Amino acid sequence: QKCLECLTQFLEEQQSVLLAQLEKLDGDILRQRDAFDVLVSEEICRFSSLISELEEKNRRPARELLTDIRSTLIRCETRKCRKPEAVSPELGQRIRDFPQQAVPLRREMEMFLEKLCCELDSEPADICLD
């Protein structure tokens, strides 16, 4: 009985620890997602602005367009799209590592079950049939 109470307490503590870590990980994922959304929105805005500028220049006479094309092309080339990461490598690694944090818990459970089985095998059954 005491052993079962100890295991229950241990499991509840581990559950609290793992839930706290999972909540922190979830918060970090949400923050990075929001940051990613901001970066993508900024890129969309930059390219929309460039497209509008190019459309405006396209309405000009060909001679004006040709004289200004070099500077426009240079600006287009320098405005290459940044490729923001949806998830940072560090956060990705933390996500991949999270299931491994339950391994000690699994080992503890296996050891408890082994001990319980051994104790059940060695103790005579005290069964009362009413």
C-alpha positions as CSV (number, residue, x, y, z in Angstrom):
1,Q,0.0,0.0,0.0
2,K,2.8,2.4,1.0
3,C,4.7,1.6,-2.2
4,L,1.6,2.4,-4.3
5,E,1.2,5.7,-2.5
6,C,4.8,6.6,-3.2
7,L,4.4,5.7,-6.8
8,T,1.2,7.8,-7.0
9,Q,2.9,10.8,-5.5
10,F,5.9,10.4,-7.8
11,L,3.7,10.1,-10.9
12,E,1.7,13.2,-9.8
13,E,4.9,15.2,-9.4
14,Q,6.2,14.0,-12.7
15,Q,2.9,14.9,-14.3
16,S,3.2,18.4,-12.9
17,V,6.7,18.9,-14.1
18,L,6.0,17.6,-17.6
19,L,2.8,19.7,-17.9
20,A,4.7,22.8,-16.9
21,Q,7.4,22.0,-19.5
22,L,4.7,21.4,-22.1
23,E,3.0,24.7,-21.3
24,K,6.3,26.6,-21.6
25,L,7.0,24.8,-24.9
26,D,3.5,25.7,-26.1
27,G,4.0,29.3,-25.2
28,D,7.4,29.4,-27.0
29,I,5.8,27.8,-30.1
30,L,3.0,30.4,-30.1
31,R,5.5,33.3,-29.7
32,Q,7.6,32.0,-32.6
33,R,4.5,31.5,-34.7
34,D,3.4,35.1,-34.0
35,A,7.0,36.4,-34.9
36,F,6.9,34.3,-38.1
37,D,3.5,35.7,-39.0
38,V,4.9,39.3,-38.5
39,L,8.0,38.5,-40.7
40,V,5.8,37.0,-43.5
41,S,3.4,39.9,-43.3
42,E,6.4,42.3,-43.6
43,E,7.7,40.4,-46.7
44,I,4.3,40.5,-48.3
45,C,4.0,44.2,-47.7
46,R,7.5,44.8,-49.2
47,F,6.7,42.8,-52.3
48,S,3.3,44.3,-52.7
49,S,4.9,47.7,-52.6
50,L,7.5,46.6,-55.2
51,I,4.8,45.2,-57.4
52,S,2.8,48.4,-57.2
53,E,5.9,50.4,-58.1
54,L,6.6,48.1,-61.1
55,E,3.0,48.3,-62.3
56,E,3.2,52.1,-62.1
57,K,6.4,52.2,-64.1
58,N,4.9,49.9,-66.6
59,R,2.3,52.5,-67.4
60,R,5.0,55.0,-68.4
61,P,6.2,55.4,-71.9
62,A,8.7,52.8,-73.1
63,R,11.5,55.3,-73.3
64,E,11.1,56.4,-69.6
65,L,10.8,52.7,-68.6
66,L,14.0,51.8,-70.3
67,T,16.0,54.6,-68.8
68,D,14.9,53.7,-65.3
69,I,14.9,49.9,-65.7
70,R,18.5,49.4,-64.4
71,S,17.9,51.0,-61.0
72,T,14.6,49.1,-60.8
73,L,16.3,45.8,-61.5
74,I,19.0,46.5,-59.0
75,R,16.4,47.3,-56.3
76,C,14.4,44.2,-57.2
77,E,17.6,42.0,-56.8
78,T,18.5,43.6,-53.5
79,R,15.0,43.0,-52.2
80,K,15.3,39.2,-52.2
81,C,12.8,37.4,-50.1
82,R,14.1,36.4,-46.6
83,K,13.2,32.9,-45.7
84,P,12.1,33.1,-42.1
85,E,12.1,29.9,-40.2
86,A,8.7,28.9,-38.9
87,V,10.4,27.2,-36.0
88,S,13.9,28.0,-34.8
89,P,16.4,25.1,-34.7
90,E,16.6,25.4,-30.9
91,L,12.8,25.2,-30.5
92,G,12.6,22.4,-33.0
93,Q,15.2,20.4,-31.0
94,R,13.2,21.1,-27.8
95,I,10.1,19.8,-29.4
96,R,11.9,16.6,-30.6
97,D,13.5,16.1,-27.2
98,F,10.3,16.5,-25.2
99,P,9.1,12.8,-25.5
100,Q,12.5,11.7,-24.2
101,Q,11.8,13.5,-20.9
102,A,9.2,10.8,-20.1
103,V,11.8,8.0,-20.4
104,P,12.8,8.1,-16.7
105,L,9.2,8.1,-15.8
106,R,8.7,5.0,-18.0
107,R,11.7,3.3,-16.4
108,E,10.4,4.1,-12.9
109,M,7.0,2.6,-13.8
110,E,8.6,-0.6,-15.2
111,M,10.7,-1.0,-12.0
112,F,7.7,-0.5,-9.9
113,L,5.7,-3.1,-11.9
114,E,8.5,-5.6,-11.6
115,K,8.7,-5.1,-7.9
116,L,5.0,-5.3,-7.5
117,C,4.9,-8.6,-9.6
118,C,7.7,-10.1,-7.4
119,E,5.9,-9.1,-4.2
120,L,2.6,-10.5,-5.5
121,D,4.3,-13.7,-6.5
122,S,6.0,-14.1,-3.1
123,E,3.0,-13.2,-0.8
124,P,0.3,-15.8,-0.2
125,A,-3.1,-14.7,-1.4
126,D,-5.4,-13.7,1.4
127,I,-8.8,-14.0,-0.3
128,C,-12.0,-13.7,1.6
129,L,-15.1,-14.9,-0.2
130,D,-18.3,-13.8,1.4
